[in-house]
Amino acid sequence: MLQRLRCASSSSDKAVMPFHGLAVVLLLLCFASPTSSCTEHEATTLSDFLGGLVPGSNGGLNVSWVNGTDCCNWEGIVCSSDGIVTDVLLASKGLRGVISPSLANLTGLLHLNLSHNSLEGSLPVELFFSRSIVVLDVSFNRLGGHLQEIQSSSHGFPIKVLNISSNSFTGPFPSKTWKATKSLVALSASHNSFEGPISSSICINGPSFAMLDLSHNKFSGNISPGFGSCSMLRVLKVGHNNLTGPLPDGLFNATSLEHLSLANNGLQGVLDGSSIVKLSRLTVLDLGLTGLSGKMPDSVSQLRRLEELYLDNNNMSGELPSTLGNCSNLRYITIRNNSFIGDLSTVNFTMLDLRIADFSMNLFTGPIPESIYSCSNLVALRLAYNNFHGHFSPRIGNLRSLSFFSITNNSFKNITNALQMLKSCKNLTSLLIGTNFKGETIPQDETIDVFENLQVLTIDDCSLVGKIPLWISKLAKLKMIDLSVNQLSGPIPSWIDELGFLFYLDISSNNLTGNIEIALTKLPMLLLEENVAKLDPKFLELPVFWTPSRQYRMVSAFPRILCLENNNFTGIIPPEIGQLKLLDGLNLSSNSLTGEIPQEICNLTNLQILDLSNNQLTGEIPSALSDLHFLSRFDVSNNKLEGEVPSGGQFDSFSNSSYSGNPKLCRPMIDNDCNSRPSSASGKRRNNLRRALVIGITAGGLIALILLACFLIARLAYDDHTENVVPLRRRR
């Protein structure tokens, strides 16, 4: 439920920084058309590479890579003016197979780009240390194994840019190898499974080494203070590993650093003000989820070039430096999930050109700082889970670029006034204002319908009274509504299906009445897969947390859910609900629904959650529900169901609690074993025979009694036989 969302940013979802070194070098890839043909040796070498690919998965290269033709005209091949192959550029061609080491025989090859394919096997060491290759990019493939350690060479190798990221390489990262690559400028090995310590020799041995990205691996140990000796190092990214220990003072001697990311490690200690101020060129400082404690040092405000600051998910405390506004280039700040205190009004945000600010899950107090309304470029502002209070300022309308706004779980008042003021924020797509405005009346003013771009609206857990307002029907782009945990009354409005993009509706825990509105079964986004293609695929400005461990960056990625539980709905479950074939979750529990479970629910083949518990449903559980192969949660407890529980498929994994409170349900694994209960037809026959026996005794003498007794014995024998075989026939 959205009332349990933790709307906060995560260091695992930071904007991906460009691969600086590679981008610069690739600007050199424009060459003049060849004036002469490539040699037969080079054509043969390229054909050998083609031969290592899986037939039919060579990206159509066999169409142009024809023996006997000039290989300088082959797709992806660039030659120099004298006919020497200098570039093999085959990114995103759908290639499968192995990389042939024969490519190293292209003695004039400068740039090799095989990225974004499905190549497997190892990276040929001949390419890794070619005598000519300057740029080698094999990122986003399926390469694996260990990188071979190479001993130092007297003449060294010319490689400047190496990108092996997003593969399946394992084992320790070579350390001696880098002594032979003194020309190396940029190295990216992120998103692999390398382990062991990280040696600073990677950059110490390269006087021009500027960029190192080893993030998202399994490296362990301490951060080497030797990185402080890498005088040209501008980008250091070692986040999302298993690094431990304190931040070494020596690291801050790398005064050329512009981007420092140590996020998601097991570090400890404080951020020392006298050390951080040395990195005066920093534009990105990412220390989120590193275990840091203590205050944010005042010297952070001296990092005048700082554009992005991530200190989220740490143990930091104290007040923010009032001089933080001196970081006039700051565009992105997240300090969520710490223990910062105080009034944010002490920071002068007018000095900032903020785009995204996340102060959620702290202990801030007071009103929303007035100065933040001067940040006219602000796109996302999250203040959720703090102790902010008071009323909205009319100046909030100055935030004309605001798209994402969350104040969940604070103590704001006057919801009507708040929504009227937010009307000026025409670009709002996500508005999360739940757990505020306690006990107020949900506004019915139809002039609030101007949120023409709104996609997500949560006003949950406010104890609001009133009916579901008509102005919501005018929010044409709305995809998600959460009005749960209020005291709303009345029926589900019949206009609900007019929201053509709606696929998530949570109106649980209210006082709603009436039947389940048939319009709910006509929501376009739950009917046809073709409609889903119309959903906006754009990323949210900040991630929304579904649970502490699950977050979403796109609205379209949320599950498709109808949550109507804990209300006062009556009547039957409409059979038309079987039309919602894209539904992931259906919760109708804790109402007063009657009738049988409709067979049409078995058509909901995408269902993962089905909760019909605590109603007054009768009849049997449809056996075809066992065909719902994605069903992970099923609950029909506390109803008036009877008969045999379906078996097979997911039903073999549900616990007995899913069926408790239905004394007439039977299942071999619950208290009521179907084989031990007489069928209703057999019971009726036994009662009729007993009645006949009594009549025989009173009417008629010994002969009639003997005849009836013989008849009874024969009939009972027949009944026992049929009772034993019928259940077996039913279980087939």
N, C-alpha and C positions, 0 to 999 in steps of 0.2 A: 504494500500500500504506500501511496505517496506520502502518507503522514509519517512514514518511517524512513523517508529518503534522507540521506545525509548529503546536502547540496554543498559540496566543497570541492576545491580543485585538488588534483593529485599530481605529485611530481612525476608519476609514470606517464602523464599525458602532456608533457611540455611540448611546445612547438619544436619540430625537428630542425636542427641547425644545418645549414648547407655544408657540403663537403668541400671546404674552402680551397684546399690545394688542388683537388681534382678539377674544380670549376675553373680555376685560373689556367691550368695547363690545357684543358680542353678547348680553350679559346684559340689554341695554335693549330686546330685540326683542319683549317681551310687551306687546301692546296690547289695548285693549278692543275688543269687536265693534263694527263700524260701525253708526251709526244712520241714515246716509243713503247714497244711491247715489253711485258715482263719476260723473264727467262723461263726456259722449260723446267729448270730446277725449282723455281718458285711455284709454278703451276702444279707441279707434282706434289710439292709440300702441302699446298692448300687442298689438293685432292685427297691426300692422306688424312688431313683433318676432317674432311667431309665423310670419309670412310669410317671414322670413329663414331659417327652419329647414328642414332636409331633410324632405320629406313622409314620414310614417311613422316619424320618429325624434324626435318632439316630446314624448316621455314621456307621451303620452296627454292632453296639455293641451287638445287640440281637443274633448275630452269636456265639460270644464267651461268652456273659453274660448269661449263661444257669443255671437255678436253679438246685441244686443238684451237681454242679461241684465246684471245688476249685476256689474261687474268686481271689486267688492270681495269677491264670493263665489267668484271664480275661484281655482283651485288655485295656491298659492304667492304670492298677493297679500294684502297687509295694508294696511288703510286706517285713517286717523285717524277720530275720532268725527264729523268733518264731511265724510267721504267723500273725502278726499284720499289717493291712493296714496302710502304711505310706504315700503313694503318689497316688493321682488320677490325671493323666496327660492326658487330653482329648482336647488339643488344636487343632484347625483346623480340626474338625471332621464333620462340617456341622450340628451341633446340633441346634435344634429349640425347643422352649418350655420354661419352667421356671426352676429355680434352686431350687431343693427341700432342705428345711432347715434340712432334715434328715441327710445330710452329716455331720452335726456337731456331730452326734452320733458316728462317727468313732473316738473313744477316742485317738487313736494313730496317727491320720492323721497329717502330718507335712506340706505337699506341695499339694496345690490344684490349678491346672491350667486348666481353662475352656476358655482360650482366643481364639480369632479369630473364633467365632461361631456366631449364630444368636439367642442367648438366650434373653428372654424378661422378663418383670416384674421387681420387686425390688430385691435388694441384701439382702438375709436373714440376719438379724442382728445376728442370731446364728453363722453364718460363720464369720462375720465381727469381732466378739469377741469370737472366739472359745477358749477353754482351751488348745488346742494343736497345732493349725495351726500356722506355722511360716512364710510360704510364701503363699499368696493368690493373684492369677492373674486371673481377669475376664475381661481384656481389650479387646477392639474390639468386643463388643457385642451390644445389643440393650436394655440394662438395663436402667431403668429410675426411676423417683421419687426422693424424698428427702432421704438423709442419716440421719438415726435416731441418735439423740443426746444421748450419753450414759454417765451416771454419773460415777465419779471416783470409782475405785474398790481398796480395800485395798491390794490385792495381784497382781493386774495388769494382763495384757494379754500378751502372749508370741509372738504375731505377730511382725515380723521384716521387712517384705517386703509386701507392699500392692500396687497393680496396678489395678486401676479402670478406666484407661484412655480410651478414644474413646468409650464412651457410651452416654447416654442421661440424665444423672443425672442433677437435677435442685435444686434451692433453695440455702439457705445459707450453707456455709461449716461449719461442726461442730467445735466448739472450745473447749468445756469442754471434749469432747470425748478423746482428745489426752492426757489428764492427766492419763488415764487408759492404755496408750500404751507406757510405758517408754522404752520398748525394741525396738521400731520402729527405723529402720535404713534408709529405703527408702520408699517414698510415691510418686506415680504418679497418678494424677487425671486430666491430660490434656485432651483437646478436649471433654469437656462436656459443661454444661450451668450453672455452679455454679455462684452465684452472692453474692454481699455484700462485706464486708471487708475481708482481709486476716490477720488472727491472727498469730503472731509469736510464740504463745504457742505450735504450732505443733512441733517445734524443741527445744524450751526452755525446755520442760518437758522430752525430750528424750536425755539423756547425750551422746548417741552414734549416734544421728540422723545426717545423712550425705547427703541425697539427697531429694530435694523437687521439683516437677514439677507440677505447676498449670497453665501452659500456655494454651492459646486458650480456655478461659472461658469468663465470664462476670463480673469478680471481679471489684470492684470499690474502691474509697477511696485512701488514701495515702499508700506508702510503709512503713511498720512499722520499726522504728529504732531498735526494739527489735531483729530483725534478727542478729544484731551485737553481741548479747549474745549467739548465737548458735555456740559454740566454735569448734564443729566438722563438721559443715556444709561445704560440698565441692561443691555441685551443687545446685544452686538456679535459677529456670526458672519460671518466672511469666510474660513472654511476651504475647502479643496478648490478652490483657484485656482492661479494662477502667480505669486503675490506673491514678491518677493525682498527682500534687504537685511536689516539688523538690526531688532530690536524698538526702535522709537523711544522715547526716554525720555518724550517728551511724551504718549504714549498713556496712561501710568500716572497722568496728572493727571485722567483721567475717573473720579473717585473714587466715583461712583454705580454703577459697573459691578458687576453681579451675575453675569453670564455672559459670559465672554470665550473665544471659540473662533477660533483661527488655524490649525487643524490642516491637514496636507497642503498645505503651501506650501514654497517654497524659501528659507526664511529662514536666518539664520546668527547666530552670536554666542552669548552666555550669558544666562541668566536672572538679572538683577541683583537681588540681595536688597533693596537699598535702594529699588528701584522697585516691586517686587511687593508690598511691605508696605503701600503706599499704598492698595491695592485691598482694604480691610478688609471690604467687603461681599460679596466674591466667594463664590458658592456653587458655580460651575462654572468650572474653569480647564482649557482644552483646548489644549495645545501639542504634541500628538502629531504626529510626522512633519513637523517644522518645521526640522530641521537644527541644533537647539540642541546646544551642547557644554557642558563644565564640570560643576560640581557642582550638586546641588539645594541652594539656599540655605537656611540655618537659618531665615530669616525666614518661610518657607512655613508653619512651625508657628504663626505668629501670625495666620494666616487662620482664625480660630476658627469662622467660618460655613461654611467650605469643606465641600462635600458630595461633589464629584466632582473627581478630579485625574487628568489624562491627560498623561503625559510619554513615552509609548511611541514606539518607532522613532526614536530620536534618537542622538546621540553623547555622551550624558552619562555621567559616571563618578564615582568616589569612593564614599564610604559615605553611606548615608541619614542625615539628621539624627536624632539620638537623641530629639529633642523632637517628632518627627513625630506621636507619640501625643497631643500637645496639641490636635490637630485633632479634637476629640471628636465632631464631627458628620460626619466623613468616612465616606461610605457606599461609595464606588467609587474604587479606585485602580488604575491600570495604569502600570507603568514598564517593560514588556516590551521586549526588544530594545534594550538599552543596554549599558553596561559598568560597571554598579554593582558594587561589591565589598563584602566584609566579612560579618559575622555579623548576621543579621536580629534576633538576640536582643537587640541593643542598643536596639531600638525597643520601647516598652511598648504593645502592642496592646490592653491591657485598657482603655485610655482611649477606644478607638474602638468605634463601633457599625457595624463593617464588614459589608457585604453581599457585595461582590465585590472580590477582590484578585488581581492578576496581576503576579507578580514574575518571570515566565519570561524565558529567554534573556538572563541576566546572568552574573555571576561570583560569586554569593553562595556562602558556605561554611557549614559547621557543620550542626547539626540543625535540624529545624523548630522555630521559636521557641515555647517553652511558652506564652507570653502570648497567642498567637493562638488557643489553644484556649478562651480566655475570650470570644471573639467568638461568642456563642451564636446570633446572627442570620446568620452567614456562610453564604452560599448557594453561592458559587463561589470556589475557591482553586486557583491555578495556580502551581506552583513549577518547572515543567519547564525543562530545559536550563540547569542550574546545576551547582554542585558540592556540593549538599547530600549528607549521608551519615548513617549511623547507623541506629538502629531507630526505629520508631514509638513514640510515647508512648501509654500507656493513656488519656490525657486526650483523645485525638483523638475518642473516643466522645462527648465533650461537644458536638460540632458536629452537633446533631440536625437542623439545617436544611440541612446541606450536600447539594447536589444535583450539583455539578460539581467533580471533584477530579482534578488532573493533576500527577503527579510524574515524568513521562517524562524519561529521560536524566539521571539522577543516580546516586548510589552507595548507595542504600538496601539494607538486608539483611533477611533472614528474612521471606520472602513469606507463609509460613503465619501467623506472628504478625501481620503487617500486615493480612491479610484477616480474621482473627479479631477484631481491634480495630475494623476498619471496619464490622463487622456492626451496631454500634449506630447507624450513620448510615443510618437507615431510608429517608431520602428520596433517597439516591444514585440518579441516573439515568445519569451518565457517570463512569466510572472508568478513567483512563488511567495505567497504572503501568509501561509498558514501559521497556526498557533500564535495568533495575535487577536486583537479586537474582541476579547472574551465577552460573550453574552450579548453582543450587539445584534442588530437586525440586518440581514443581508439586504443590500439596497435593491429596490425594484425600479429605480429610475431608468427609463429606457434610453436616456441620453448617454448612458455609459457604453453604448454599443460601438464606439469609435476605435476600438482596438482591432483594426482591420488586418494586422499582420500577426496577431497573437496565435500561437500554436500550443502553448502549455499554460494551463491555469490551475493553480492549486490554492484553495482556500479551505484547507482541512484543519480539524482540531481547534475550532474557534468557538464552539458552542453557539453558533449563530442560529437565530430563529427566522421564520418566514418560509416562503416557498422558493423553489428553484426559479430564479428570475428569468423573465422573457428576453432581457438584453443578451443573455448568453447565446440565444439562437441566432443572433446577428453576427457572431464571431465566425466568419465564413471559413477561416483557415485553421480553426481549432482542431487539434488532434488528440489532446489529452485533457481530461477534466478530473480533478479530485476535490470533491466536496464532502469527504468522509468526516466522521466524528464531529457532527454538528447536531442541531436539533431542528433540522428542516422538516417541514410537514407537507401534506398534500400528495398528489400522485406524481408519477414520472410524466413530464410534459410530452404531449403527442408530437411536438415539433422536433424531438430529439434526432430523428432521421434526416432532418434538413442540414445537419452538420456533416457535410459530405466527406470530410477528412477524418472524422472522429473514429478512433480505434481503441481508446483507453478511457473507460468510464468507471470511476469509483465514487459511489454515493452511499457507501456502507455506513452503519452506525448512525442512523438518523431516525426520524419518526415518520418516514414516508409510508403512505397507505395506498390501497387500491390494488388492482391487478398489475401483473407485469406487462407494461405497455408494449403492444404489438409492434410499435414503431422501432423498438430496440432490435427487432429481428430483421430490419431493413437497412442497417447501417452499411453504406457502400463499401467501406474499407474492410469490413469483415465478411463480405460476400464473395468477392472475386479477386483473384491474384492480379488480374489486369489493372485493377484500381490501385493496388499498392504501388505500381510503377509511377503513379502521380505524386507520391510523397517526396518532399524536399530532402535530398540526400546530404544537405550541408551539415557541417559539424556545429555543435553548440559552442558558444564562446567559453563556457566553463562546463566541466563534466557534472552530471547529476548522479548522485549516489542512490542506488536502489537498496543496497545493504552496505555495511561497512566494507565488504570485500567485492562488491559488484558495482560498477559504474558504467554510465552510458555517455557517449560523446555525440550521438545522433538521436534525434527524436524518433526517427523511423526504426531504430534498433530496439525500442522498448517492446515488451510483450503486448499482445492484443488481448485485452482483459475486460470483462464485465464483472464488477464487484457490487452486489446488491444486498449483501448479508446484513443481518442485525437491523431489520426494519420491521414494518408491520404489513408486508405485502400478503395478499390473500389470493384465492383462486388457484387455477392450475398453472403448470409450466406450459407455455404455449408450444405446440408442436413445431411452429414455424421457426423456433430457435435452431432447429437443425439446418437452417439455411446459412448460418454463420460459420462457414467451413474453414475460415482462417483464424478462428478464435483459439487462443492459447490457454485461457483460464476463464472459468465460469464459477462464480461463488454466489449461491442463493440461500445460504444457510441462515438459520435463526430467523425465520419468518413464520408465516402461518399458511404455507402453501399446501394444497390438497390435491387429490387425484393421483394418477399413476405417473411414473417416470416415462416421458414419451419416448417411443422407439426412435424418433428422429434425432435424438441426442447422439445416437450411434454414428451419425453422419459427420460428427465433428472430429475428423481424423487427426487434427493438429492439437487436440486438447492435451495439456499437461497437468492441469488442475481442474477437478470437478468436485465441488463441495455442495451437497444438498442436505446436509445434516440439520437436525433440530427443526423439522417441519412436521407435517401431518400426512406425508405421502403414503400411499397404499399400493397394493399389488406387488408384482415381482420386479426384481432388478433385470433389465433387458440383457439377455445373454450376449448379444452382439457388442456390448461394451468391451468385451475382452479383445475386440479387434482394434481398440484404440492403443496403438503400440507406443505412443509417447506419454501416456498417462503415468505420472509419477506420484500424484496425490489424489486419493479418492476417499470420500467420506459421505456415508449415508446414515450415520448413526442417529439414534433417537427419532425414528419415524415409526410408521406402522406397516412396514414392508413384511412380506412373507415369501415363502418358497425357497428354492435353492439358489445360493450365491454362485455367479458365474465362475468358471475356473479357466486356467490357461492364460498365456500372455502375461500382462502386467498384474492380473488379479492374483497370481500366485505369490506376489511380493507384498501385498497389502496386509497390514496387521489386523487382528481381530477387533481392535478399537474402531476400525472403519465401519463396522456393522453393529456395534453394541447398541442396546436400547431398542432392538427390533426382535422381540421374543419369538416371532414366528418365522424368522429367517433361519435357514439351516445350511450347514457347511461341514464337511468332515473335520476341518481343523478348528472349529469353534464348538462351544458347548452343545449346540443342537446338531446332532449327527442325523443327516437325512435318512439314513438306513434304519434308524431306530424309531422313526416316527411313522405311525400308520397313515396311509393316504386317507383323505376325507371320504372317498367313495367306499373304501373298505370299511371304515368306521360306521358309515350309514348302514351298510349291509349287516354288520354285526348287531347293531341296535334293532333293526327290523326282525332279525331272527330271534333275538331275546324276547321281543314283544310277542312274537308268534308262539313262543314256548309258554309264556304266561297264559295266553288265551287258551292254549291246548289243555293246560292243567285244569283251568276252571271250567271248561266246557265239556271236557269229555272223557274222562275215564282213562283207564290204563292203556287200552289199545291205541287210542289217539296219542297218548303221551309217548308210547314206544315208537310209533311211526314218526312223530315229530323229532324225537331224539335221534333216530337214524338219519333223518333228513338233515338235521342240524350238523351232525358229525361230518357228513359228506360235504355239506356246503362250506363248513369251516375249513376243511382240508383244501378245497378248491381256492378259497380266499387266501389262505396262507401261501399257496403256490403262486398266485398272481401277485401278491404283495411283494414277494421276493424277486420276481422278474421285472416288474414295471420300473422300479428305480434303476435297474441295470440298463434297461432300454433307454431311459431318459438321459443317462450319462454318456451315451455314445456321441 
